[in-house]
Structures are given as structure tokens and as C-alpha cells.
């Protein structure tokens, strides 16, 4: 009987110990929220895009609390108000893991108390510092209109922005084996070079590669790898504004330099750049040069109106699928305008260049 009692005692100790080992407590404060305001603890859906509430609490004297067990280890979660306020407008990311987690929701929120949250807070603090510097340089550029000063300020801005990107990359690389590192990678992959993306993706745990967001990132990496400088162009097939079948291969690789312009009528930067392309087409169109527009428009009506309004006279192709465009996906394009310059044999000379850079290269090639 004594042995049985001792065995039961041991089991109880083990159960209690496991419970304490996995337990997490989130102690939160919130600025500007009234008592009884509802707060949700959300987790990521399997697609890593959406969030779903798994618990809720009410604010009392500006405070709220969540408790539970983090049996799966450190996982990405969010704290969100049922009714966002002017101060706390968006869900705040945190890592739920065993331990005491302190959350302060404010115009600038903070999370601390456990290793993963302290590291993520450290990143956010550094990024906030870079954002302050970038804003200061931008504001200064509006006051100083001299060409030399603007060039120097633009250089400063680019250097600070590069430091910011490096900080994000270093954080992701150091945490790529965890869900938070993989999630930030998926969210910020557009900041990284192709080589960096390939390196990071190779280190992501297999279980994190199965969700929709990571699958799309893998497809983009493959598309970018297939369309780097020096590779032969990937063909694109779609419809003209008149509804006829058309392909990039109708123009590329046929003895002319071809500038492929990924754009859309709804895109302000595209519209701002378009006059430069119109002038380039007038200047070089009679030589061995052609432009092919690849539109990410949603409707044929908007596409046609944009062509007319902007004075576009070159070939146009689209599948009218907006950001789900298979044509843009084939080149890994996730921001527009995006220009790709092909040589006379259809090899990619440059991609991701501006209209000014394209004109400069064409001037050299067609002199």
C-alpha cells in the first residue's frame, strides 16, 4: 500500500511539473481602452495569412490576462482588440511560449519576458530607430531643394534603409528554425536578394514549408531563379485588349531588344513612370527595339482606359488576374512597375530597373 501511495505521489508531481513547465501567462496593459473592452488571443491559421481567436479576456483597470499551456513550444500569436481604438489599431504579434509574457499595447506596443519575445522586441526597437532616422531624412529632403543636397539625402536614406534590411535579415537567419523566424521570413522576403531567399528557405523546417504562404514563396524563388540576368526569357501567354491570343515570344528573341513592362492602370507609380516609357518608345521605336506591356489589371475596361489615357502604343498582354496573374508569377514579380530588358536573342540583360535606368541602357545599346 505504501508503494502504491508513493507511486501516485510521483505521478502527481510529474503532472504538476509538466503543467508548470508548459504554462504561459500573458499580463497585458492597454492604453486608452475602457473597462470591459474585449481582447482576443489569436493564433495563425494553417495558411499563415489569417488569424483565428482561441481565447478572450476583458479589460479591467487597463489590464487583461491570458493563461494556458504552450504544449507545442514557441508559436506565433496575436493580441487584438474586438473594437480597435485610435491608439491600438492593429493586432500585435507575440510568441506564446512557456513563461511570463508582459504585453503593453500602446501607439508603440512592447512585448517582453521570454527569450523569443525579448529577441523579437529587440528587433522592433532597432527597426523603430531606423524608421525615425528615415523620417528625419525624408523631412529634411522636403526643405532642402538643391540638387546636390537631395542626392546626398537620397544616399543617406538608401544607406539607412539597407541597414534596416540587414537587421531584419540577421534576425531571420538567427531564428529561421523557429516559427517566428520562418513567419517573418515569409512576411518580409521581398526585402531580400534571391541568394538570401534561397539560403534562408533551405533552413526552414519541413513542417513550416507545407503552408500556403511558404508554398507561394518557394514558387516565387523558383520563378526568380529561372528569370535571372543571363537566362533566356520565360514565355508569357495571355490576351490582347481586343481579346486575341498573344505571347511574349511573338516579340522576344526575334532580333530586337525588348523591354517587358509589368504594370497596371490602378498603379500610381506605374502611371508616373509611363511618360518616360512613352518618350523612350518614340526615341527608340524605329530602331531594333520593342516594348511589351504585361498588365495586372482586373478588368478589360480599366486596362483599355489606362492604355488610352497614358498614350501607350506598344503591344499589351494580360490574363486580368490582378496579383494572382500567372504572367507576373512566372517572373516572381510582387511589386510594380517592374521592367525586364531582353537582348536581341531573348536573354535577360537586366530586371527590376527603373525607366531612367532602362533609357540609359538603351541609349548605350542603340547608339
LUMNU-499019 format. One record per residue (C-alpha): x, y, z; residue in three letters. Coordinates in steps of 0.2 Angstrom, whole numbers, plus 5000, padded with zeros to 4 digits. Example, Ala and Ser with C-alpha at 12.3 -4.5 7.8 and 13.67 -1.06 7.14 Angstrom:
506249785039ALA;506849955036SER;
END
This chain:
500050005000UNK;501450125004UNK;502250084987UNK;500550124978UNK;500450294988UNK;502250334983UNK;501950294965UNK;500350404965UNK;501350544973UNK;502650534960UNK;501350544946UNK;500550694953UNK;502250784955UNK;502650744937UNK;500950804931UNK;501150964941UNK;502950984935UNK;502450964916UNK;500951084918UNK;502151214926UNK;503451184913UNK;502251224898UNK;501251354907UNK;501251534900UNK;500451694907UNK;500151854897UNK;500052004908UNK;499452154897UNK;499152334899UNK;498252444886UNK;498252624883UNK;496552714880UNK;495452564882UNK;493852574893UNK;493452444906UNK;492552284899UNK;493452314882UNK;493652144874UNK;495352074870UNK;495751924859UNK;497151804859UNK;497351744841UNK;498351604833UNK;498951584815UNK;497851484803UNK;498751354793UNK;498951464778UNK;499951584789UNK;498951734782UNK;497451734793UNK;497151734812UNK;495851654822UNK;495351694840UNK;495751554853UNK;495351644869UNK;494651814875UNK;494851924890UNK;494052084897UNK;495052244901UNK;494952294920UNK;495852444926UNK;496852454910UNK;497452274912UNK;497052104905UNK;497751924907UNK;497851764897UNK;498451594904UNK;498651424896UNK;499851284891UNK;501151304877UNK;501251124874UNK;501951144856UNK;503351264861UNK;503551444854UNK;502151484842UNK;501651654834UNK;500051734841UNK;499251904841UNK;498352014853UNK;496952104846UNK;495552214852UNK;493752174847UNK;493552354844UNK;495152444838UNK;495552614845UNK;496452764838UNK;497952714849UNK;497952524846UNK;497352504828UNK;498052334823UNK;498452164831UNK;500152144840UNK;501252004836UNK;501951904851UNK;502651724853UNK;501651614865UNK;502951504874UNK;503151444892UNK;503451584905UNK;502851764910UNK;502551874895UNK;502252064898UNK;501252154884UNK;501052344884UNK;499852394870UNK;500052574865UNK;500452684850UNK;502152584850UNK;501752424858UNK;503052314868UNK;503252134872UNK;504552054884UNK;504851924897UNK;505351764887UNK;506851734876UNK;505851734859UNK;504851894864UNK;506451984870UNK;507351944854UNK;505852004843UNK;505652164854UNK;507552194851UNK;507252184833UNK;505752304833UNK;506652434844UNK;508052434831UNK;506852454817UNK;505952594826UNK;507652684827UNK;507952664809UNK;506152724805UNK;506552884815UNK;508152914805UNK;507252884789UNK;505853004793UNK;507153144798UNK;508053124781UNK;506453124772UNK;505853284780UNK;507453364778UNK;507353324759UNK;505753424758UNK;506553584765UNK;508253574755UNK;507853584737UNK;509653594730UNK;510153454718UNK;511753414727UNK;510853414744UNK;509453304738UNK;510753174730UNK;511653174747UNK;510053144757UNK;509453014745UNK;511152924748UNK;510852934766UNK;509152864765UNK;509652714755UNK;511152684767UNK;509952684782UNK;508652584773UNK;510052454769UNK;510552444787UNK;508752414792UNK;508552274779UNK;510152194786UNK;509552194803UNK;507952104798UNK;508951984788UNK;510151944803UNK;508651914814UNK;507851804802UNK;509451704799UNK;509651684818UNK;507951624821UNK;507451534804UNK;507251364813UNK;505851434824UNK;504151484818UNK;504351664822UNK;505951674811UNK;505051574797UNK;503551684798UNK;504551854797UNK;505451774783UNK;503851744773UNK;503251914778UNK;504752014773UNK;505551904759UNK;505352044747UNK;506752144755UNK;508052004752UNK;509151964737UNK;508751794728UNK;510351714735UNK;509751764753UNK;508051694750UNK;508751534743UNK;509951524758UNK;508551554771UNK;507251444763UNK;508451294764UNK;508551314783UNK;506651324786UNK;505951174795UNK;505051054783UNK;503451074794UNK;503451254790UNK;503651234772UNK;501951154769UNK;500851304772UNK;500151414758UNK;501251564761UNK;502851464761UNK;502251364746UNK;502051534736UNK;503751594742UNK;504551434736UNK;503751464719UNK;504251644718UNK;506051594722UNK;506051464708UNK;505251594696UNK;506651724701UNK;507951594699UNK;507351554681UNK;507251734676UNK;508951804682UNK;510151904671UNK;510951794658UNK;509451674657UNK;508351654642UNK;506651744644UNK;505251644651UNK;503751654638UNK;502151734644UNK;500451694636UNK;498851794638UNK;497651904628UNK;497752074620UNK;496552214624UNK;495552154609UNK;495451984616UNK;496651894604UNK;497951774609UNK;499651844612UNK;501351794619UNK;503051874624UNK;503851754611UNK;502951854597UNK;504251994600UNK;505651924611UNK;507151834603UNK;506751904586UNK;508252024583UNK;507652164594UNK;507952224611UNK;506352204621UNK;505852304637UNK;504552204646UNK;503452324657UNK;502452244671UNK;501152374676UNK;499352414679UNK;498152554676UNK;497752564695UNK;499652584700UNK;500152764703UNK;502052734702UNK;501752644685UNK;500752794679UNK;502152914685UNK;503452814676UNK;502452794660UNK;502852964651UNK;504652914652UNK;504252744643UNK;503252844630UNK;504652954626UNK;505852804625UNK;504752724613UNK;504652874602UNK;506552894603UNK;507052704600UNK;505452634592UNK;506152654575UNK;507752554579UNK;507952374585UNK;506852404600UNK;505152354606UNK;504152364622UNK;502852234628UNK;501752284642UNK;501152144654UNK;499652214664UNK;499052164681UNK;497352244678UNK;495752164684UNK;494552224671UNK;494752244652UNK;493852414653UNK;495152484666UNK;496552414656UNK;495952494639UNK;495652664648UNK;497352664655UNK;498152624638UNK;497252774631UNK;497452894645UNK;499352864646UNK;499652864627UNK;500352684626UNK;500552624608UNK;501552464611UNK;501052284612UNK;499952234628UNK;499652064636UNK;498652014651UNK;497751874660UNK;496752004670UNK;497051914687UNK;497752064697UNK;499052004709UNK;498551824705UNK;499251854687UNK;500151694681UNK;501151814670UNK;501851914684UNK;502151754694UNK;503151674681UNK;504451814684UNK;504251824703UNK;503551994701UNK;502752054718UNK;502852244715UNK;502552364700UNK;503152444690UNK;504452314686UNK;505552324670UNK;506452174662UNK;507652214647UNK;507952074635UNK;509352074622UNK;509152034603UNK;509251844607UNK;507951844621UNK;509251834635UNK;508851944651UNK;510052094652UNK;509352174667UNK;507752164678UNK;507052274692UNK;507652434684UNK;506852604683UNK;506352694667UNK;507852804669UNK;508952654670UNK;508152574655UNK;508352734645UNK;510152744650UNK;510552564645UNK;509552584628UNK;510552734624UNK;512152644626UNK;511552484616UNK;510652584602UNK;511952724599UNK;
END
